[in-house]
Amino acid sequence: MPLSPVPSAPSVLQMVLGLYGFLLPLLLYVVWSTLVLWDLGRRDDLRPAAVWGWALAVFVLPFVGPLAYLAVGGGGLSRPLKLVAVAGGAGAYVLVLAVGAAIGGIS
């Protein structure tokens, strides 16, 4: 009876990329939510109902709420800051996934 081949262990790079692939979306949500809540707390031009509505959207609709605020609202934030926060974070995540796929999959 032949022995089945032992699967190879993932490389250190695969494990690191797997960890980043798992944790980076959580980190992005935390950063985007913090940025939105910080901006909402500083704005005086919004009514309290609008502030509460945006804050509720941030927590009830993860990723969609903060991204919607940064795309549509976010009047107190500069355009370059919003662009770096959203595009830079999403670009870093896509890069981690692309490198992971290129080296043979993220384990």
N, CA, C and O atoms as a GROMACS GRO file, in nm:
protein
  428
    1MET      N    1   0.084  -0.117   0.000
    1MET     CA    2   0.000   0.000   0.000
    1MET      C    3   0.090   0.124   0.000
    1MET      O    4   0.164   0.146   0.096
    2PRO      N    5   0.084   0.206  -0.105
    2PRO     CA    6   0.172   0.323  -0.113
    2PRO      C    7   0.126   0.432  -0.016
    2PRO      O    8   0.007   0.449   0.010
    3LEU      N    9   0.224   0.503   0.035
    3LEU     CA   10   0.195   0.616   0.125
    3LEU      C   11   0.158   0.738   0.042
    3LEU      O   12   0.214   0.763  -0.064
    4SER      N   13   0.063   0.812   0.094
    4SER     CA   14   0.024   0.934   0.024
    4SER      C   15   0.130   1.041   0.048
    4SER      O   16   0.191   1.044   0.155
    5PRO      N   17   0.151   1.129  -0.050
    5PRO     CA   18   0.253   1.232  -0.032
    5PRO      C   19   0.211   1.330   0.078
    5PRO      O   20   0.094   1.363   0.094
    6VAL      N   21   0.311   1.375   0.152
    6VAL     CA   22   0.287   1.472   0.259
    6VAL      C   23   0.276   1.610   0.196
    6VAL      O   24   0.365   1.651   0.121
    7PRO      N   25   0.170   1.683   0.226
    7PRO     CA   26   0.159   1.817   0.169
    7PRO      C   27   0.271   1.905   0.224
    7PRO      O   28   0.310   1.894   0.340
    8SER      N   29   0.321   1.993   0.139
    8SER     CA   30   0.429   2.080   0.182
    8SER      C   31   0.373   2.190   0.272
    8SER      O   32   0.259   2.235   0.256
    9ALA      N   33   0.455   2.230   0.365
    9ALA     CA   34   0.415   2.336   0.458
    9ALA      C   35   0.423   2.471   0.386
    9ALA      O   36   0.506   2.488   0.296
   10PRO      N   37   0.340   2.565   0.423
   10PRO     CA   38   0.346   2.696   0.359
   10PRO      C   39   0.478   2.766   0.395
   10PRO      O   40   0.534   2.744   0.502
   11SER      N   41   0.524   2.850   0.304
   11SER     CA   42   0.645   2.926   0.331
   11SER      C   43   0.615   3.039   0.429
   11SER      O   44   0.499   3.071   0.456
   12VAL      N   45   0.721   3.097   0.480
   12VAL     CA   46   0.704   3.209   0.573
   12VAL      C   47   0.634   3.325   0.503
   12VAL      O   48   0.548   3.391   0.561
   13LEU      N   49   0.671   3.351   0.378
   13LEU     CA   50   0.607   3.459   0.302
   13LEU      C   51   0.458   3.433   0.284
   13LEU      O   52   0.377   3.526   0.295
   14GLN      N   53   0.420   3.309   0.256
   14GLN     CA   54   0.279   3.276   0.242
   14GLN      C   55   0.205   3.298   0.374
   14GLN      O   56   0.092   3.347   0.375
   15MET      N   57   0.267   3.262   0.484
   15MET     CA   58   0.202   3.282   0.614
   15MET      C   59   0.187   3.430   0.647
   15MET      O   60   0.084   3.472   0.698
   16VAL      N   61   0.290   3.509   0.617
   16VAL     CA   62   0.283   3.654   0.644
   16VAL      C   63   0.176   3.718   0.557
   16VAL      O   64   0.095   3.798   0.604
   17LEU      N   65   0.176   3.683   0.429
   17LEU     CA   66   0.074   3.739   0.339
   17LEU      C   67  -0.066   3.692   0.378
   17LEU      O   68  -0.162   3.769   0.367
   18GLY      N   69  -0.079   3.569   0.424
   18GLY     CA   70  -0.207   3.521   0.472
   18GLY      C   71  -0.255   3.599   0.593
   18GLY      O   72  -0.374   3.631   0.605
   19LEU      N   73  -0.162   3.631   0.684
   19LEU     CA   74  -0.196   3.711   0.801
   19LEU      C   75  -0.238   3.851   0.760
   19LEU      O   76  -0.338   3.905   0.809
   20TYR      N   77  -0.162   3.911   0.668
   20TYR     CA   78  -0.198   4.044   0.620
   20TYR      C   79  -0.332   4.041   0.546
   20TYR      O   80  -0.414   4.131   0.561
   21GLY      N   81  -0.352   3.937   0.465
   21GLY     CA   82  -0.477   3.925   0.392
   21GLY      C   83  -0.597   3.912   0.484
   21GLY      O   84  -0.708   3.952   0.449
   22PHE      N   85  -0.574   3.856   0.602
   22PHE     CA   86  -0.682   3.841   0.701
   22PHE      C   87  -0.702   3.969   0.782
   22PHE      O   88  -0.815   4.011   0.805
   23LEU      N   89  -0.592   4.032   0.826
   23LEU     CA   90  -0.603   4.146   0.916
   23LEU      C   91  -0.619   4.281   0.847
   23LEU      O   92  -0.675   4.373   0.906
   24LEU      N   93  -0.570   4.294   0.725
   24LEU     CA   94  -0.574   4.423   0.659
   24LEU      C   95  -0.716   4.477   0.639
   24LEU      O   96  -0.737   4.597   0.660
   25PRO      N   97  -0.815   4.397   0.600
   25PRO     CA   98  -0.951   4.452   0.591
   25PRO      C   99  -1.003   4.505   0.726
   25PRO      O  100  -1.072   4.607   0.730
   26LEU      N  101  -0.970   4.436   0.834
   26LEU     CA  102  -1.011   4.485   0.966
   26LEU      C  103  -0.944   4.618   0.999
   26LEU      O  104  -1.008   4.710   1.050
   27LEU      N  105  -0.815   4.627   0.969
   27LEU     CA  106  -0.743   4.751   0.992
   27LEU      C  107  -0.798   4.865   0.908
   27LEU      O  108  -0.812   4.977   0.956
   28LEU      N  109  -0.829   4.836   0.782
   28LEU     CA  110  -0.887   4.940   0.696
   28LEU      C  111  -1.020   4.990   0.750
   28LEU      O  112  -1.047   5.110   0.749
   29TYR      N  113  -1.103   4.897   0.797
   29TYR     CA  114  -1.232   4.939   0.853
   29TYR      C  115  -1.212   5.028   0.976
   29TYR      O  116  -1.281   5.128   0.992
   30VAL      N  117  -1.118   4.991   1.060
   30VAL     CA  118  -1.090   5.071   1.181
   30VAL      C  119  -1.039   5.210   1.142
   30VAL      O  120  -1.084   5.310   1.199
   31VAL      N  121  -0.947   5.217   1.048
   31VAL     CA  122  -0.891   5.346   1.007
   31VAL      C  123  -0.997   5.433   0.940
   31VAL      O  124  -1.010   5.551   0.974
   32TRP      N  125  -1.073   5.375   0.846
   32TRP     CA  126  -1.175   5.454   0.779
   32TRP      C  127  -1.284   5.499   0.876
   32TRP      O  128  -1.328   5.614   0.869
   33SER      N  129  -1.326   5.412   0.967
   33SER     CA  130  -1.430   5.449   1.064
   33SER      C  131  -1.380   5.558   1.158
   33SER      O  132  -1.453   5.652   1.189
   34THR      N  133  -1.256   5.546   1.204
   34THR     CA  134  -1.199   5.646   1.293
   34THR      C  135  -1.190   5.781   1.223
   34THR      O  136  -1.221   5.884   1.282
   35LEU      N  137  -1.147   5.781   1.098
   35LEU     CA  138  -1.138   5.904   1.022
   35LEU      C  139  -1.275   5.969   1.005
   35LEU      O  140  -1.288   6.091   1.018
   36VAL      N  141  -1.375   5.889   0.976
   36VAL     CA  142  -1.511   5.941   0.959
   36VAL      C  143  -1.564   5.997   1.091
   36VAL      O  144  -1.618   6.108   1.094
   37LEU      N  145  -1.551   5.922   1.198
   37LEU     CA  146  -1.603   5.968   1.326
   37LEU      C  147  -1.529   6.092   1.376
   37LEU      O  148  -1.590   6.180   1.436
   38TRP      N  149  -1.399   6.098   1.351
   38TRP     CA  150  -1.322   6.217   1.388
   38TRP      C  151  -1.372   6.338   1.310
   38TRP      O  152  -1.388   6.446   1.368
   39ASP      N  153  -1.397   6.321   1.181
   39ASP     CA  154  -1.446   6.432   1.100
   39ASP      C  155  -1.588   6.473   1.142
   39ASP      O  156  -1.619   6.592   1.148
   40LEU      N  157  -1.672   6.374   1.172
   40LEU     CA  158  -1.808   6.407   1.216
   40LEU      C  159  -1.807   6.485   1.347
   40LEU      O  160  -1.889   6.575   1.366
   41GLY      N  161  -1.717   6.451   1.436
   41GLY     CA  162  -1.708   6.522   1.563
   41GLY      C  163  -1.661   6.665   1.550
   41GLY      O  164  -1.690   6.749   1.636
   42ARG      N  165  -1.587   6.695   1.444
   42ARG     CA  166  -1.534   6.830   1.425
   42ARG      C  167  -1.626   6.922   1.346
   42ARG      O  168  -1.611   7.044   1.352
   43ARG      N  169  -1.722   6.865   1.274
   43ARG     CA  170  -1.804   6.947   1.186
   43ARG      C  171  -1.917   7.016   1.262
   43ARG      O  172  -1.989   6.954   1.340
   44ASP      N  173  -1.928   7.145   1.236
   44ASP     CA  174  -2.035   7.224   1.296
   44ASP      C  175  -2.146   7.254   1.195
   44ASP      O  176  -2.252   7.305   1.232
   45ASP      N  177  -2.122   7.224   1.068
   45ASP     CA  178  -2.219   7.258   0.965
   45ASP      C  179  -2.328   7.153   0.948
   45ASP      O  180  -2.425   7.177   0.876
   46LEU      N  181  -2.315   7.039   1.012
   46LEU     CA  182  -2.417   6.933   1.001
   46LEU      C  183  -2.514   6.940   1.119
   46LEU      O  184  -2.476   6.974   1.231
   47ARG      N  185  -2.639   6.907   1.090
   47ARG     CA  186  -2.737   6.896   1.197
   47ARG      C  187  -2.707   6.771   1.280
   47ARG      O  188  -2.647   6.678   1.228
   48PRO      N  189  -2.747   6.767   1.404
   48PRO     CA  190  -2.723   6.648   1.486
   48PRO      C  191  -2.783   6.521   1.427
   48PRO      O  192  -2.725   6.413   1.440
   49ALA      N  193  -2.898   6.531   1.361
   49ALA     CA  194  -2.959   6.413   1.299
   49ALA      C  195  -2.870   6.358   1.188
   49ALA      O  196  -2.858   6.236   1.173
   50ALA      N  197  -2.807   6.445   1.111
   50ALA     CA  198  -2.718   6.400   1.004
   50ALA      C  199  -2.593   6.334   1.062
   50ALA      O  200  -2.545   6.234   1.010
   51VAL      N  201  -2.542   6.391   1.169
   51VAL     CA  202  -2.423   6.332   1.234
   51VAL      C  203  -2.456   6.192   1.285
   51VAL      O  204  -2.380   6.098   1.263
   52TRP      N  205  -2.570   6.179   1.353
   52TRP     CA  206  -2.610   6.048   1.405
   52TRP      C  207  -2.640   5.950   1.292
   52TRP      O  208  -2.611   5.831   1.304
   53GLY      N  209  -2.697   5.999   1.183
   53GLY     CA  210  -2.724   5.913   1.069
   53GLY      C  211  -2.597   5.858   1.007
   53GLY      O  212  -2.588   5.739   0.976
   54TRP      N  213  -2.498   5.945   0.989
   54TRP     CA  214  -2.370   5.898   0.935
   54TRP      C  215  -2.300   5.804   1.031
   54TRP      O  216  -2.243   5.703   0.990
   55ALA      N  217  -2.303   5.836   1.160
   55ALA     CA  218  -2.240   5.748   1.259
   55ALA      C  219  -2.308   5.611   1.260
   55ALA      O  220  -2.240   5.509   1.270
   56LEU      N  221  -2.438   5.609   1.250
   56LEU     CA  222  -2.511   5.482   1.244
   56LEU      C  223  -2.475   5.404   1.117
   56LEU      O  224  -2.458   5.283   1.121
   57ALA      N  225  -2.462   5.476   1.006
   57ALA     CA  226  -2.425   5.410   0.880
   57ALA      C  227  -2.285   5.348   0.890
   57ALA      O  228  -2.261   5.242   0.833
   58VAL      N  229  -2.195   5.414   0.960
   58VAL     CA  230  -2.059   5.361   0.976
   58VAL      C  231  -2.060   5.228   1.050
   58VAL      O  232  -1.987   5.136   1.014
   59PHE      N  233  -2.143   5.218   1.153
   59PHE     CA  234  -2.144   5.096   1.234
   59PHE      C  235  -2.237   4.988   1.181
   59PHE      O  236  -2.209   4.870   1.200
   60VAL      N  237  -2.346   5.026   1.117
   60VAL     CA  238  -2.442   4.927   1.068
   60VAL      C  239  -2.398   4.870   0.933
   60VAL      O  240  -2.423   4.753   0.904
   61LEU      N  241  -2.334   4.950   0.851
   61LEU     CA  242  -2.290   4.907   0.719
   61LEU      C  243  -2.137   4.910   0.712
   61LEU      O  244  -2.079   5.005   0.659
   62PRO      N  245  -2.073   4.808   0.766
   62PRO     CA  246  -1.926   4.809   0.764
   62PRO      C  247  -1.873   4.822   0.622
   62PRO      O  248  -1.928   4.765   0.528
   63PHE      N  249  -1.768   4.897   0.606
   63PHE     CA  250  -1.702   4.928   0.480
   63PHE      C  251  -1.787   5.018   0.392
   63PHE      O  252  -1.735   5.118   0.341
   64VAL      N  253  -1.914   4.989   0.374
   64VAL     CA  254  -1.999   5.071   0.286
   64VAL      C  255  -2.024   5.208   0.349
   64VAL      O  256  -2.016   5.310   0.281
   65GLY      N  257  -2.055   5.212   0.479
   65GLY     CA  258  -2.082   5.339   0.547
   65GLY      C  259  -1.964   5.434   0.545
   65GLY      O  260  -1.979   5.548   0.500
   66PRO      N  261  -1.846   5.390   0.592
   66PRO     CA  262  -1.731   5.481   0.588
   66PRO      C  263  -1.692   5.522   0.446
   66PRO      O  264  -1.657   5.638   0.422
   67LEU      N  265  -1.697   5.429   0.353
   67LEU     CA  266  -1.661   5.463   0.216
   67LEU      C  267  -1.762   5.560   0.154
   67LEU      O  268  -1.723   5.649   0.079
   68ALA      N  269  -1.891   5.544   0.187
   68ALA     CA  270  -1.992   5.637   0.136
   68ALA      C  271  -1.968   5.776   0.193
   68ALA      O  272  -1.978   5.875   0.120
   69TYR      N  273  -1.937   5.785   0.323
   69TYR     CA  274  -1.912   5.916   0.383
   69TYR      C  275  -1.789   5.981   0.320
   69TYR      O  276  -1.790   6.100   0.289
   70LEU      N  277  -1.683   5.902   0.300
   70LEU     CA  278  -1.562   5.959   0.243
   70LEU      C  279  -1.581   5.998   0.097
   70LEU      O  280  -1.514   6.089   0.049
   71ALA      N  281  -1.671   5.931   0.025
   71ALA     CA  282  -1.697   5.964  -0.115
   71ALA      C  283  -1.795   6.079  -0.129
   71ALA      O  284  -1.776   6.169  -0.211
   72VAL      N  285  -1.902   6.078  -0.048
   72VAL     CA  286  -2.010   6.176  -0.063
   72VAL      C  287  -1.996   6.290   0.037
   72VAL      O  288  -2.002   6.407   0.000
   73GLY      N  289  -1.978   6.254   0.164
   73GLY     CA  290  -1.968   6.355   0.268
   73GLY      C  291  -1.823   6.393   0.289
   73GLY      O  292  -1.748   6.414   0.193
   74GLY      N  293  -1.785   6.402   0.412
   74GLY     CA  294  -1.645   6.431   0.443
   74GLY      C  295  -1.603   6.570   0.405
   74GLY      O  296  -1.491   6.590   0.356
   75GLY      N  297  -1.692   6.667   0.425
   75GLY     CA  298  -1.661   6.804   0.387
   75GLY      C  299  -1.545   6.864   0.464
   75GLY      O  300  -1.482   6.958   0.415
   76GLY      N  301  -1.516   6.813   0.583
   76GLY     CA  302  -1.407   6.868   0.663
   76GLY      C  303  -1.272   6.807   0.630
   76GLY      O  304  -1.170   6.850   0.684
   77LEU      N  305  -1.270   6.708   0.544
   77LEU     CA  306  -1.145   6.640   0.509
   77LEU      C  307  -1.098   6.685   0.371
   77LEU      O  308  -1.179   6.708   0.281
   78SER      N  309  -0.968   6.699   0.356
   78SER     CA  310  -0.915   6.738   0.226
   78SER      C  311  -0.927   6.623   0.127
   78SER      O  312  -0.926   6.506   0.165
   79ARG      N  313  -0.936   6.658   0.002
   79ARG     CA  314  -0.949   6.557  -0.103
   79ARG      C  315  -0.828   6.463  -0.108
   79ARG      O  316  -0.846   6.342  -0.123
   80PRO      N  317  -0.704   6.514  -0.096
   80PRO     CA  318  -0.589   6.422  -0.097
   80PRO      C  319  -0.591   6.324   0.021
   80PRO      O  320  -0.552   6.208   0.005
   81LEU      N  321  -0.636   6.368   0.138
   81LEU     CA  322  -0.643   6.279   0.253
   81LEU      C  323  -0.743   6.167   0.229
   81LEU      O  324  -0.715   6.051   0.259
   82LYS      N  325  -0.859   6.202   0.175
   82LYS     CA  326  -0.959   6.099   0.145
   82LYS      C  327  -0.909   6.003   0.038
   82LYS      O  328  -0.931   5.882   0.048
   83LEU      N  329  -0.841   6.055  -0.063
   83LEU     CA  330  -0.790   5.971  -0.170
   83LEU      C  331  -0.684   5.874  -0.120
   83LEU      O  332  -0.684   5.756  -0.156
   84VAL      N  333  -0.593   5.923  -0.036
   84VAL     CA  334  -0.488   5.836   0.018
   84VAL      C  335  -0.548   5.732   0.110
   84VAL      O  336  -0.508   5.615   0.106
   85ALA      N  337  -0.643   5.771   0.194
   85ALA     CA  338  -0.702   5.676   0.288
   85ALA      C  339  -0.777   5.564   0.216
   85ALA      O  340  -0.764   5.447   0.252
   86VAL      N  341  -0.854   5.599   0.118
   86VAL     CA  342  -0.937   5.499   0.049
   86VAL      C  343  -0.857   5.423  -0.056
   86VAL      O  344  -0.849   5.300  -0.053
   87ALA      N  345  -0.798   5.496  -0.150
   87ALA     CA  346  -0.726   5.430  -0.259
   87ALA      C  347  -0.598   5.362  -0.209
   87ALA      O  348  -0.564   5.253  -0.254
   88GLY      N  349  -0.528   5.425  -0.116
   88GLY     CA  350  -0.406   5.365  -0.063
   88GLY      C  351  -0.435   5.238   0.014
   88GLY      O  352  -0.364   5.138  -0.002
   89GLY      N  353  -0.537   5.239   0.097
   89GLY     CA  354  -0.572   5.120   0.173
   89GLY      C  355  -0.621   5.008   0.085
   89GLY      O  356  -0.579   4.893   0.101
   90ALA      N  357  -0.710   5.040  -0.006
   90ALA     CA  358  -0.761   4.937  -0.097
   90ALA      C  359  -0.650   4.886  -0.188
   90ALA      O  360  -0.645   4.767  -0.219
   91GLY      N  361  -0.562   4.975  -0.232
   91GLY     CA  362  -0.450   4.934  -0.316
   91GLY      C  363  -0.354   4.841  -0.243
   91GLY      O  364  -0.303   4.746  -0.301
   92ALA      N  365  -0.329   4.869  -0.116
   92ALA     CA  366  -0.242   4.782  -0.036
   92ALA      C  367  -0.304   4.643  -0.022
   92ALA      O  368  -0.233   4.543  -0.029
   93TYR      N  369  -0.434   4.637  -0.004
   93TYR     CA  370  -0.500   4.508   0.010
   93TYR      C  371  -0.495   4.430  -0.122
   93TYR      O  372  -0.469   4.309  -0.121
   94VAL      N  373  -0.519   4.496  -0.232
   94VAL     CA  374  -0.512   4.431  -0.363
   94VAL      C  375  -0.369   4.382  -0.389
   94VAL      O  376  -0.350   4.274  -0.445
   95LEU      N  377  -0.270   4.460  -0.350
   95LEU     CA  378  -0.131   4.420  -0.368
   95LEU      C  379  -0.099   4.294  -0.288
   95LEU      O  380  -0.033   4.203  -0.339
   96VAL      N  381  -0.145   4.288  -0.163
   96VAL     CA  382  -0.122   4.169  -0.082
   96VAL      C  383  -0.187   4.047  -0.147
   96VAL      O  384  -0.126   3.940  -0.153
   97LEU      N  385  -0.309   4.062  -0.195
   97LEU     CA  386  -0.377   3.950  -0.260
   97LEU      C  387  -0.308   3.909  -0.390
   97LEU      O  388  -0.297   3.790  -0.420
   98ALA      N  389  -0.260   4.007  -0.467
   98ALA     CA  390  -0.194   3.976  -0.595
   98ALA      C  391  -0.060   3.905  -0.571
   98ALA      O  392  -0.030   3.807  -0.639
   99VAL      N  393   0.017   3.952  -0.475
   99VAL     CA  394   0.145   3.887  -0.445
   99VAL      C  395   0.119   3.747  -0.391
   99VAL      O  396   0.190   3.653  -0.426
  100GLY      N  397   0.019   3.733  -0.306
  100GLY     CA  398  -0.016   3.602  -0.253
  100GLY      C  399  -0.056   3.504  -0.361
  100GLY      O  400  -0.019   3.387  -0.357
  101ALA      N  401  -0.132   3.552  -0.458
  101ALA     CA  402  -0.174   3.465  -0.568
  101ALA      C  403  -0.055   3.433  -0.660
  101ALA      O  404  -0.048   3.324  -0.715
  102ALA      N  405   0.037   3.527  -0.675
  102ALA     CA  406   0.152   3.505  -0.763
  102ALA      C  407   0.250   3.403  -0.707
  102ALA      O  408   0.318   3.334  -0.783
  103ILE      N  409   0.259   3.392  -0.575
  103ILE     CA  410   0.356   3.298  -0.518
  103ILE      C  411   0.294   3.162  -0.491
  103ILE      O  412   0.356   3.077  -0.427
  104GLY      N  413   0.175   3.142  -0.536
  104GLY     CA  414   0.116   3.010  -0.521
  104GLY      C  415   0.002   3.004  -0.423
  104GLY      O  416  -0.029   2.896  -0.371
  105GLY      N  417  -0.060   3.114  -0.397
  105GLY     CA  418  -0.175   3.113  -0.308
  105GLY      C  419  -0.140   3.150  -0.167
  105GLY      O  420  -0.029   3.123  -0.120
  106ILE      N  421  -0.231   3.212  -0.102
  106ILE     CA  422  -0.213   3.249   0.038
  106ILE      C  423  -0.268   3.135   0.122
  106ILE      O  424  -0.384   3.095   0.106
  107SER      N  425  -0.187   3.084   0.210
  107SER     CA  426  -0.231   2.972   0.296
  107SER      C  427  -0.298   3.023   0.420
  107SER      O  428  -0.342   2.944   0.504
   0.00000   0.00000   0.00000
